[in-house]
Amino acid sequence: MLASERDALWGLTVTTIGYEEIHPGDDYPTHGHADGYYFNLERGRELSEYQLLYISEGRGTFHSHTIPNAMLREGDLFLLFPGEWHSYHPDPKTGWKSYWIGFKGRNMDDRVRAGFLSPTKPIYHVGFSDDIVHLYKDAYETAIREAAYSQQVLAGLVNHIIGVMYSLERNIELNRNQGHVDMVNRARLRIRENLESSLTIQQVAEDLGVSYSNFRKLFKEYTGISPATYQQDLRLQRAKELLSTTDMSVKEIAYRLNFESPDYFSAKFKAKTGRRPSELRNM
């Protein structure tokens, strides 16, 4: 795939896309491997880009500088990182069917720096997903058509695949303990229904029969934010509704939603929305 210097400014460009079917007993890597990507299994290789591969059938083995040995199975996505030595191959007894897409750009670099993705966790088990297969196929067809600005479409498809991968795997992990999921859902409902009360997060944890520290940890693991932030963001969202649909003063709204003071409310509101409550009211 070709990408211009301007395409690179988009933040992510795609370099290669493909699909391969390796039958039991077939040589691997195949000599039909994409140009510039063939490698020796023992020596491995390093890439100058990211690659994301999805095993839709079969199983295999993966090695990297960070991960000495890991099994790959049907339904696994595994991510290769630029500059990270690696090697992988299908099990000779089963072969595999796999899709791959290669890409690079600051969007991915930022996610790695933020800790969303890491060479210490290159494998994501999501099971068989029609959505992921369709996204790979859409990307391949987009690349074949080579329409104007196809790199921007491909960047969106890569981001979609990564988002689905990340979400599916996290939900599979979290849903293994249905009790924790139910507890977090009950807590979210309780918080939503009591935005205009003095309900504290400590009270929510106590009512659910769990320590505050464990509750906070589980809530953040499931939702991505702390329960206190969740409560505050909902109150700020409610404040926007009240500012837009009622004649209540900023002071009245602040106390109705249990902020410490009107000034504290105004500061939090501006930090969240970029405007003071009075500015939104005037608009």
Rosetta blueprint (number, residue, H / E / L):
1 M L
2 L L
3 A L
4 S L
5 E H
6 R H
7 D H
8 A H
9 L L
10 W L
11 G L
12 L L
13 T E
14 V E
15 T E
16 T E
17 I E
18 G E
19 Y E
20 E E
21 E E
22 I E
23 H L
24 P L
25 G L
26 D L
27 D L
28 Y L
29 P L
30 T L
31 H L
32 G L
33 H L
34 A L
35 D L
36 G L
37 Y L
38 Y L
39 F L
40 N E
41 L L
42 E L
43 R L
44 G E
45 R E
46 E L
47 L L
48 S L
49 E L
50 Y E
51 Q E
52 L E
53 L E
54 Y E
55 I E
56 S E
57 E E
58 G E
59 R L
60 G E
61 T E
62 F E
63 H E
64 S E
65 H L
66 T L
67 I L
68 P L
69 N L
70 A E
71 M E
72 L E
73 R L
74 E L
75 G L
76 D E
77 L E
78 F E
79 L E
80 L E
81 F L
82 P L
83 G L
84 E L
85 W L
86 H E
87 S E
88 Y E
89 H E
90 P E
91 D L
92 P L
93 K L
94 T L
95 G L
96 W E
97 K E
98 S E
99 Y E
100 W E
101 I E
102 G E
103 F E
104 K E
105 G L
106 R H
107 N H
108 M H
109 D H
110 D H
111 R H
112 V H
113 R H
114 A L
115 G L
116 F L
117 L L
118 S E
119 P L
120 T L
121 K E
122 P L
123 I E
124 Y E
125 H E
126 V L
127 G L
128 F L
129 S L
130 D H
131 D H
132 I H
133 V H
134 H H
135 L H
136 Y H
137 K H
138 D H
139 A H
140 Y H
141 E H
142 T H
143 A H
144 I H
145 R H
146 E L
147 A L
148 A L
149 Y L
150 S H
151 Q H
152 Q H
153 V H
154 L H
155 A H
156 G H
157 L H
158 V H
159 N H
160 H H
161 I H
162 I H
163 G H
164 V H
165 M H
166 Y H
167 S H
168 L H
169 E H
170 R H
171 N H
172 I H
173 E H
174 L H
175 N L
176 R L
177 N L
178 Q H
179 G H
180 H H
181 V H
182 D H
183 M H
184 V H
185 N H
186 R H
187 A H
188 R H
189 L H
190 R H
191 I H
192 R H
193 E H
194 N L
195 L L
196 E L
197 S L
198 S L
199 L L
200 T L
201 I H
202 Q H
203 Q H
204 V H
205 A H
206 E H
207 D H
208 L L
209 G L
210 V L
211 S L
212 Y H
213 S H
214 N H
215 F H
216 R H
217 K H
218 L H
219 F H
220 K H
221 E H
222 Y H
223 T H
224 G L
225 I L
226 S L
227 P H
228 A H
229 T H
230 Y H
231 Q H
232 Q H
233 D H
234 L H
235 R H
236 L H
237 Q H
238 R H
239 A H
240 K H
241 E H
242 L H
243 L H
244 S H
245 T H
246 T L
247 D L
248 M L
249 S L
250 V H
251 K H
252 E H
253 I H
254 A H
255 Y H
256 R H
257 L L
258 N L
259 F L
260 E L
261 S L
262 P H
263 D H
264 Y H
265 F H
266 S H
267 A H
268 K H
269 F H
270 K H
271 A H
272 K H
273 T H
274 G L
275 R L
276 R L
277 P H
278 S H
279 E H
280 L H
281 R H
282 N H
283 M L
